[in-house]
Amino acid sequence: MFGADTHGDTLEIAEDVIDPKAHGDWNRSHQAFAWLRKNTPLDVAEIEGFDPFWVVTRHADILNIERQNDLFHNEDRSATLTTIEADRRVREMMGGSPSLLRSLVQMDNPDHMQYRRLSQSWFMPQNLRKLEDRVREIARGFIEKIAAKGTECDFARDVAFLYPLHVIMEVLGVPAADEPRMLKLTRELFGTQDPELNRAGKETADTGEALNMLNATVFDFMTYFPTMTEDRRKTPRDHLASLIANGAVCGQPLGHLEAMSYYITAATAGYDTTSNTMASALGRSQKIRTSSARSGMSQH
């Protein structure tokens, strides 16, 4: 067990695991997890304000856990690390559930597999190939925008944060005019503690305020998608939204919470990870130079 000694180095390591600022500092987070893999690769962290939690840092152990779904559950606790106070408040709001949503991320079997099957075939290679031409068209459009900027552009802002969003909204079936709204809500959903992204526009250590902001963002999502559900039931189209709107599990239509959670997960999860990966892949500068003399792009 590490982190319990408030005067030792282990507490600092344990706090680095949960501190978003530590994950924004490559050296700090890298050193913390390197230390854990070497000294205590599978251990319990004790940090004030949090229930004790397991920290698993080796690839083999993570795979072993991922393969034992009957033993390691999704529904019992929040899918993201949260404070004791935040967990208490969410359970009060959600009738005992630790989560504001109920998507695949928060489900165990048999529900997890049944809800997964709903969209599994839609993402098979033969279906995704139908999207290839459109995705390439979108990519070419962004390349043209980069070239039009002249000698340099901000890759994170101009490409990484917009290109994956446009592709995912195309897959889901969200109109292009609504993409700015989806971008704003997605950033708020994953950036509750980020003063540049959250609704308050400031850092907040208050659990209640942070939870209220998160709940307001989820509410805005749930205000948007019912209209899409109604439209796709009247006029189904070849989009993921039509599949969710008209989908059934065990012969019954999706419940409101499950349907809204499906939309939100589809709209946000893939975008957030992909956009940040693209931005990080070009290095810390996040700026690239373009040259009309050649088609390649070089980092500076």
C-alpha positions as CSV (number, residue, x, y, z in Angstrom):
1,M,0.0,0.0,0.0
2,F,1.4,3.4,-1.0
3,G,0.4,6.9,-0.3
4,A,-0.7,6.5,3.3
5,D,2.6,7.9,4.7
6,T,2.0,11.7,4.4
7,H,5.7,12.4,5.0
8,G,7.1,9.9,2.4
9,D,7.8,10.0,-1.2
10,T,5.1,7.5,-1.9
11,L,2.4,10.1,-1.2
12,E,3.8,12.4,-3.8
13,I,3.8,9.5,-6.3
14,A,0.2,8.6,-5.4
15,E,-1.0,12.1,-5.9
16,D,0.7,12.3,-9.3
17,V,-1.5,9.4,-10.4
18,I,-4.6,11.5,-9.8
19,D,-3.4,15.0,-10.6
20,P,-4.4,16.2,-14.1
21,K,-1.5,18.7,-14.0
22,A,0.9,15.8,-13.5
23,H,-0.4,14.1,-16.7
24,G,0.2,17.4,-18.6
25,D,3.8,17.3,-17.6
26,W,5.5,14.4,-19.5
27,N,8.5,14.2,-17.2
28,R,6.5,14.2,-14.0
29,S,4.0,11.5,-15.1
30,H,6.6,9.4,-16.8
31,Q,8.8,9.4,-13.7
32,A,5.8,8.6,-11.5
33,F,4.7,5.5,-13.5
34,A,8.3,4.4,-14.1
35,W,8.8,4.4,-10.3
36,L,5.6,2.5,-9.8
37,R,6.4,-0.2,-12.4
38,K,9.8,-0.7,-10.8
39,N,8.9,-0.6,-7.1
40,T,5.2,-1.4,-6.7
41,P,3.5,-2.4,-10.0
42,L,0.3,-3.7,-8.4
43,D,-0.7,-1.9,-5.2
44,V,-3.4,0.1,-3.5
45,A,-3.2,3.9,-3.2
46,E,-4.5,5.7,-0.2
47,I,-5.1,9.4,-0.7
48,E,-7.2,11.7,1.5
49,G,-10.7,12.3,0.2
50,F,-10.6,9.2,-2.0
51,D,-11.6,5.6,-1.4
52,P,-8.5,3.3,-1.6
53,F,-8.0,2.2,-5.2
54,W,-5.8,-0.2,-7.1
55,V,-3.0,1.2,-9.3
56,V,-2.0,-1.3,-12.0
57,T,1.0,-0.2,-14.1
58,R,2.2,-3.2,-16.0
59,H,0.8,-4.2,-19.4
60,A,0.6,-7.9,-18.6
61,D,-1.4,-7.2,-15.4
62,I,-3.7,-4.8,-17.2
63,L,-4.5,-7.4,-19.9
64,N,-5.1,-10.0,-17.2
65,I,-7.7,-7.8,-15.5
66,E,-9.3,-6.8,-18.8
67,R,-9.9,-10.5,-19.6
68,Q,-11.7,-11.3,-16.3
69,N,-15.0,-9.4,-16.7
70,D,-16.8,-11.6,-14.2
71,L,-14.3,-10.6,-11.5
72,F,-13.6,-6.9,-12.4
73,H,-16.8,-4.9,-12.7
74,N,-17.7,-1.7,-14.4
75,E,-21.0,-0.9,-12.6
76,D,-20.0,-1.1,-9.0
77,R,-18.0,2.1,-8.9
78,S,-17.6,5.2,-11.1
79,A,-15.9,4.6,-14.4
80,T,-13.5,7.5,-13.6
81,L,-11.7,8.1,-10.4
82,T,-13.8,10.4,-8.2
83,T,-13.8,11.7,-4.6
84,I,-15.8,10.1,-1.8
85,E,-17.9,13.2,-1.7
86,A,-18.6,13.3,-5.5
87,D,-19.5,9.6,-5.4
88,R,-22.0,10.2,-2.6
89,R,-23.6,13.1,-4.5
90,V,-23.9,11.2,-7.8
91,R,-25.5,8.2,-6.0
92,E,-28.0,10.5,-4.4
93,M,-28.9,12.1,-7.8
94,M,-29.0,8.7,-9.7
95,G,-30.9,6.6,-7.2
96,G,-27.9,4.7,-6.0
97,S,-26.0,4.4,-9.3
98,P,-22.4,5.8,-9.2
99,S,-22.6,7.2,-12.8
100,L,-24.5,10.0,-14.5
101,L,-24.7,7.9,-17.7
102,R,-25.3,4.2,-18.4
103,S,-23.3,3.3,-21.5
104,L,-21.1,0.3,-22.3
105,V,-18.5,1.8,-20.1
106,Q,-20.7,1.5,-17.1
107,M,-22.2,-1.9,-17.9
108,D,-21.4,-5.4,-16.9
109,N,-22.6,-8.6,-18.6
110,P,-25.2,-9.6,-19.6
111,D,-26.2,-6.0,-20.4
112,H,-22.8,-5.0,-21.7
113,M,-22.7,-7.7,-24.4
114,Q,-26.3,-7.1,-25.4
115,Y,-25.9,-3.4,-25.8
116,R,-22.5,-3.9,-27.5
117,R,-24.2,-6.2,-30.1
118,L,-26.5,-3.4,-31.0
119,S,-23.8,-1.5,-32.9
120,Q,-21.1,-4.1,-33.2
121,S,-22.0,-5.1,-36.8
122,W,-22.1,-1.4,-37.8
123,F,-18.4,-1.1,-37.1
124,M,-17.4,-4.2,-39.0
125,P,-14.7,-3.6,-41.7
126,Q,-17.1,-4.1,-44.6
127,N,-19.4,-1.3,-43.3
128,L,-16.5,1.1,-42.4
129,R,-15.2,0.7,-45.9
130,K,-18.3,2.5,-47.1
131,L,-17.1,5.6,-45.2
132,E,-13.6,5.5,-46.6
133,D,-14.2,7.9,-49.5
134,R,-16.0,10.4,-47.3
135,V,-13.3,10.3,-44.7
136,R,-10.6,10.8,-47.3
137,E,-12.6,13.7,-48.7
138,I,-12.7,15.3,-45.2
139,A,-9.0,14.8,-44.8
140,R,-8.2,16.4,-48.1
141,G,-10.3,19.4,-47.1
142,F,-8.2,19.9,-44.0
143,I,-5.0,19.5,-45.9
144,E,-6.2,22.3,-48.2
145,K,-7.0,24.5,-45.3
146,I,-3.4,23.9,-43.9
147,A,-1.9,24.8,-47.3
148,A,-4.0,28.0,-47.5
149,K,-2.5,29.3,-44.2
150,G,0.9,29.7,-45.8
151,T,4.1,29.0,-43.9
152,E,2.7,27.7,-40.6
153,C,-0.5,26.7,-38.7
154,D,-1.5,25.5,-35.2
155,F,-2.0,21.8,-35.9
156,A,-3.8,21.1,-32.6
157,R,-6.3,23.9,-33.0
158,D,-6.8,23.8,-36.8
159,V,-6.6,20.0,-37.4
160,A,-6.4,17.7,-34.4
161,F,-9.3,19.2,-32.6
162,L,-11.6,19.5,-35.6
163,Y,-10.8,16.7,-38.1
164,P,-11.7,13.8,-35.8
165,L,-14.8,15.7,-34.7
166,H,-16.0,16.1,-38.2
167,V,-15.4,12.4,-39.0
168,I,-17.2,11.2,-35.9
169,M,-20.2,13.6,-36.4
170,E,-20.4,12.3,-40.0
171,V,-20.5,8.7,-38.7
172,L,-23.1,9.6,-36.0
173,G,-25.2,11.7,-38.3
174,V,-24.9,15.0,-36.6
175,P,-25.3,18.0,-39.0
176,A,-22.2,20.0,-39.6
177,A,-24.0,23.1,-38.3
178,D,-24.2,21.5,-34.9
179,E,-20.5,20.5,-34.7
180,P,-19.4,23.6,-32.7
181,R,-22.0,22.7,-30.1
182,M,-20.8,19.1,-29.9
183,L,-17.2,20.3,-29.6
184,K,-18.0,22.7,-26.8
185,L,-20.0,20.0,-24.8
186,T,-17.3,17.4,-25.4
187,R,-14.6,19.6,-24.0
188,E,-16.7,20.5,-21.0
189,L,-17.5,16.8,-20.4
190,F,-13.8,15.9,-20.2
191,G,-12.4,19.2,-19.0
192,T,-14.3,19.8,-15.7
193,Q,-11.1,20.6,-14.0
194,D,-9.6,22.6,-16.9
195,P,-10.2,26.4,-16.5
196,E,-9.9,26.8,-20.3
197,L,-12.6,24.3,-21.0
198,N,-15.1,24.1,-18.2
199,R,-18.2,26.2,-17.8
200,A,-16.9,28.3,-15.0
201,G,-13.8,29.4,-16.9
202,K,-11.7,29.0,-13.8
203,E,-10.0,26.4,-11.6
204,T,-12.3,24.9,-9.0
205,A,-11.6,22.6,-6.1
206,D,-15.2,22.6,-5.0
207,T,-16.7,19.1,-5.5
208,G,-20.3,20.5,-5.7
209,E,-19.5,23.1,-8.3
210,A,-17.5,20.7,-10.5
211,L,-20.4,18.1,-10.3
212,N,-23.0,20.7,-11.1
213,M,-21.0,21.7,-14.2
214,L,-20.7,18.1,-15.3
215,N,-24.4,17.5,-14.7
216,A,-25.3,20.6,-16.7
217,T,-23.2,19.4,-19.7
218,V,-24.8,16.0,-19.6
219,F,-28.2,17.7,-19.5
220,D,-27.4,19.7,-22.6
221,F,-26.4,16.6,-24.4
222,M,-29.7,15.0,-23.3
223,T,-31.6,18.0,-24.5
224,Y,-30.1,17.7,-28.0
225,F,-30.4,14.0,-28.8
226,P,-34.1,13.4,-28.3
227,T,-34.9,15.5,-31.3
228,M,-32.5,13.4,-33.3
229,T,-34.1,10.3,-32.0
230,E,-37.5,11.4,-33.1
231,D,-36.3,12.5,-36.5
232,R,-34.4,9.2,-37.1
233,R,-37.4,7.1,-36.1
234,K,-39.5,8.9,-38.7
235,T,-36.8,9.0,-41.4
236,P,-34.0,6.4,-40.8
237,R,-30.7,7.1,-42.5
238,D,-27.4,5.3,-42.9
239,H,-25.9,6.7,-39.7
240,L,-25.2,5.4,-36.3
241,A,-27.9,7.7,-34.8
242,S,-30.5,5.8,-36.8
243,L,-29.3,2.5,-35.3
244,I,-29.5,3.9,-31.8
245,A,-32.9,5.6,-32.3
246,N,-34.4,2.4,-33.7
247,G,-32.4,-0.2,-31.8
248,A,-33.7,-2.8,-29.4
249,V,-32.2,-4.9,-26.7
250,C,-33.9,-8.2,-25.7
251,G,-36.8,-7.2,-27.9
252,Q,-37.3,-3.8,-26.2
253,P,-36.4,-0.3,-27.4
254,L,-33.5,1.3,-25.6
255,G,-34.5,3.1,-22.4
256,H,-34.1,6.9,-22.4
257,L,-31.0,6.9,-20.2
258,E,-29.4,4.1,-22.2
259,A,-30.1,5.7,-25.6
260,M,-28.8,9.1,-24.5
261,S,-25.7,7.5,-23.0
262,Y,-25.1,5.7,-26.3
263,Y,-25.3,8.9,-28.2
264,I,-23.0,10.7,-25.8
265,T,-20.4,8.0,-25.7
266,A,-20.4,7.8,-29.5
267,A,-20.1,11.5,-29.9
268,T,-17.4,12.2,-27.3
269,A,-15.2,9.2,-26.4
270,G,-13.7,8.6,-29.8
271,Y,-13.2,12.3,-30.5
272,D,-11.4,13.1,-27.3
273,T,-8.9,10.3,-27.4
274,T,-8.2,10.7,-31.2
275,S,-7.8,14.5,-31.2
276,N,-5.4,14.5,-28.2
277,T,-3.4,11.6,-29.7
278,M,-3.0,13.5,-33.0
279,A,-1.9,16.7,-31.3
280,S,0.5,14.9,-29.0
281,A,2.0,12.9,-31.9
282,L,3.5,16.0,-33.4
283,G,5.3,16.9,-30.2
284,R,5.0,19.6,-27.6
285,S,5.2,22.5,-30.1
286,Q,1.9,21.6,-31.8
287,K,2.9,23.8,-34.7
288,I,3.9,22.7,-38.1
289,R,5.3,24.4,-41.2
290,T,4.0,23.8,-44.6
291,S,5.9,24.2,-47.8
292,S,4.5,24.8,-51.3
293,A,7.6,23.2,-52.7
294,R,6.7,19.7,-51.4
295,S,3.7,17.9,-50.1
296,G,5.2,16.8,-46.8
297,M,4.9,18.6,-43.5
298,S,7.8,19.2,-41.1
299,Q,7.6,19.9,-37.4
300,H,9.5,22.9,-35.9
